[in-house]
Amino acid sequence: MNLILYKSAVCPQCKVIKAKLEKKGFTFTEELDVNVMTANGVNHIPTLSVDGELITDLRTINKWINEHEVEANG
């Protein structure tokens, strides 16, 4: 699973989502570059990209985190 968290360094909601992802043990990439965000269709933060599918609504991001577990390797 490829996760990218599009965020800002000063966004309080972004910090909460990042902490939740880390607490559950997800491996993800953080993207702060506005040019990269707009090139990928991101116009709202936080946005979570799950295998290329963008989740922009804060409630939906939280729901996704709560409903998913880290995939076991092997």
BAFI-3210 file (N, C-alpha, C; in Angstrom, 3 decimals, decimal comma, padded with zeros to 6 digits):
// residues 74
n [1|2|3|4|5|6|7|8|9|10|11|12|13|14|15|16|17|18|19|20|21|22|23|24|25|26|27|28|29|30|31|32|33|34|35|36|37|38|39|40|41|42|43|44|45|46|47|48|49|50|51|52|53|54|55|56|57|58|59|60|61|62|63|64|65|66|67|68|69|70|71|72|73|74]
n.u [000,852|000,586|001,032|000,541|000,854|-000,377|000,441|000,774|003,317|002,399|-000,247|-002,764|-004,615|-003,327|-001,143|-002,424|-003,488|-001,101|000,066|-001,801|-001,524|001,136|000,918|-000,604|001,205|001,621|003,445|004,405|004,660|005,507|004,341|005,163|005,464|003,983|003,799|004,087|001,833|-000,336|000,132|-000,607|-003,287|-004,156|-005,857|-006,471|-005,680|-005,411|-004,633|-004,978|-003,379|-004,144|-002,792|-002,931|-005,550|-007,304|-008,096|-009,848|-011,517|-011,633|-013,013|-013,405|-010,776|-009,967|-011,766|-010,873|-008,287|-008,970|-010,306|-008,464|-005,585|-002,047|-000,467|000,740|004,041|005,180]
n.v [-001,171|002,148|005,075|008,542|011,480|014,529|017,658|020,502|022,194|023,675|023,102|022,178|020,029|018,375|017,549|015,976|013,879|012,820|011,884|009,906|008,085|007,300|006,171|003,895|002,527|002,798|003,062|005,861|008,550|011,932|014,869|018,110|020,024|022,479|022,720|020,078|019,019|020,382|019,510|016,893|017,042|017,873|020,026|020,682|020,471|018,455|015,878|012,537|010,186|007,114|004,550|006,147|007,080|009,857|011,089|013,540|014,632|015,318|013,745|011,412|010,616|010,057|007,959|006,075|005,519|004,428|002,113|000,500|-001,620|-002,086|-003,722|-007,021|-008,108|-010,537]
n.w [000,000|-000,885|000,709|000,912|002,648|002,213|003,304|005,541|007,320|009,436|009,907|012,096|011,939|010,148|011,646|013,562|011,984|010,958|013,356|014,070|011,946|012,368|014,948|014,455|012,999|010,261|007,229|005,507|003,138|003,495|002,067|001,374|-000,542|-002,391|-005,172|-006,046|-004,839|-006,163|-008,758|-008,497|-008,119|-005,639|-003,545|-001,023|002,418|005,350|002,986|002,148|000,253|-000,986|-002,483|-004,775|-004,762|-003,717|-000,529|000,936|002,850|006,263|008,195|006,717|006,250|008,901|009,428|007,550|008,558|011,060|010,252|008,955|008,954|009,393|006,767|006,864|006,244|003,934]
ca.u [000,000|001,358|000,354|001,183|000,125|-000,137|000,223|001,523|004,055|001,715|-001,654|-003,011|-005,277|-002,293|-000,357|-003,242|-003,529|000,234|000,229|-002,645|-000,882|002,320|000,493|-001,052|002,353|001,648|004,570|003,850|005,495|004,936|004,599|004,931|005,694|002,725|003,838|003,816|000,427|-001,231|000,365|-001,300|-004,703|-004,457|-006,125|-006,934|-004,860|-004,651|-005,147|-004,284|-003,429|-004,035|-002,578|-003,333|-006,892|-007,211|-009,116|-009,637|-012,376|-010,994|-013,741|-013,154|-009,398|-009,988|-012,472|-009,976|-007,238|-009,575|-010,779|-007,390|-004,424|-000,811|-000,375|001,884|004,960|005,501]
ca.v [000,000|003,374|006,180|009,852|012,494|015,893|018,435|021,717|022,096|024,425|022,700|021,331|018,786|017,551|016,957|014,922|012,755|012,224|011,146|008,705|007,141|006,778|005,340|002,605|001,864|002,905|003,684|006,824|009,656|013,253|015,810|019,501|020,897|022,908|022,425|018,645|018,818|020,824|018,642|015,637|017,310|018,166|021,441|020,778|019,701|017,292|014,924|011,258|009,415|005,676|003,947|007,090|007,599|010,961|011,263|014,930|014,983|014,946|012,614|010,224|010,203|009,419|006,682|005,156|005,105|003,564|000,854|-000,246|-002,056|-002,217|-005,022|-007,832|-008,493|-011,934]
ca.w [000,000|-000,998|001,378|000,899|003,399|001,743|004,522|005,808|008,588|010,494|009,947|013,264|011,534|009,518|012,730|014,173|011,051|010,952|014,611|014,015|011,032|013,043|016,076|013,924|012,385|008,808|006,547|004,564|002,700|003,737|000,970|001,772|-001,694|-002,994|-006,606|-006,185|-004,468|-007,230|-009,908|-008,224|-007,928|-004,234|-003,300|000,360|003,350|004,911|002,006|002,204|-000,984|-000,753|-003,801|-005,803|-004,515|-002,771|000,499|001,347|003,973|007,527|008,788|005,908|006,537|010,216|009,284|006,842|009,499|012,071|009,659|008,294|009,730|008,628|006,110|007,279|005,163|003,873]
c.u [000,896|000,551|001,194|000,282|000,558|-000,515|001,003|002,202|003,315|000,241|-001,909|-003,709|-004,280|-001,457|-001,110|-003,275|-002,180|000,440|-000,593|-002,043|000,334|001,942|000,052|000,063|002,397|002,939|003,983|004,891|004,765|005,317|004,188|004,995|004,372|002,682|003,542|002,349|-000,499|-001,068|-000,363|-002,777|-005,115|-004,686|-006,628|-005,987|-005,609|-005,398|-004,305|-004,480|-003,183|-003,979|-003,135|-004,736|-006,823|-008,402|-008,873|-010,447|-011,771|-011,689|-013,472|-011,731|-009,341|-010,661|-011,567|-008,899|-007,806|-009,950|-009,673|-006,257|-003,219|-000,761|000,884|002,739|005,102|004,561]
c.v [001,232|004,528|007,441|010,799|013,858|016,811|019,731|021,546|022,764|024,049|021,773|020,016|017,825|016,839|015,821|013,682|012,054|011,374|009,858|007,651|006,491|005,825|003,953|001,872|001,909|003,548|004,606|007,876|010,946|014,161|017,205|020,477|021,215|022,595|020,956|018,364|019,185|019,961|017,305|015,835|017,613|019,656|021,682|019,960|019,536|016,515|013,668|010,559|007,956|005,009|004,830|007,654|008,645|010,981|012,647|015,340|014,452|013,755|011,326|009,712|009,478|008,050|005,654|004,632|004,128|002,187|000,003|-000,550|-002,104|-003,626|-005,748|-008,167|-009,999|-012,740]
c.w [000,000|-000,407|001,288|001,677|002,879|002,890|004,513|007,159|009,738|010,666|011,136|012,911|010,887|010,578|013,397|013,279|010,999|012,201|014,611|013,096|011,695|014,176|015,606|013,189|010,873|008,340|005,487|004,241|003,024|002,578|001,402|000,603|-002,402|-004,482|-006,872|-005,875|-005,617|-008,482|-009,746|-007,892|-006,501|-004,064|-001,879|001,237|004,663|003,834|002,141|000,873|-000,627|-002,117|-004,919|-005,649|-003,420|-001,819|001,096|002,564|005,269|008,185|008,032|006,108|007,882|010,159|008,607|007,797|010,521|011,525|009,044|009,266|008,802|008,048|006,574|006,068|005,146|003,131]
res [m|n|l|i|l|y|k|s|a|v|c|p|q|c|k|v|i|k|a|k|l|e|k|k|g|f|t|f|t|e|e|l|d|v|n|v|m|t|a|n|g|v|n|h|i|p|t|l|s|v|d|g|e|l|i|t|d|l|r|t|i|n|k|w|i|n|e|h|e|v|e|a|n|g]
***
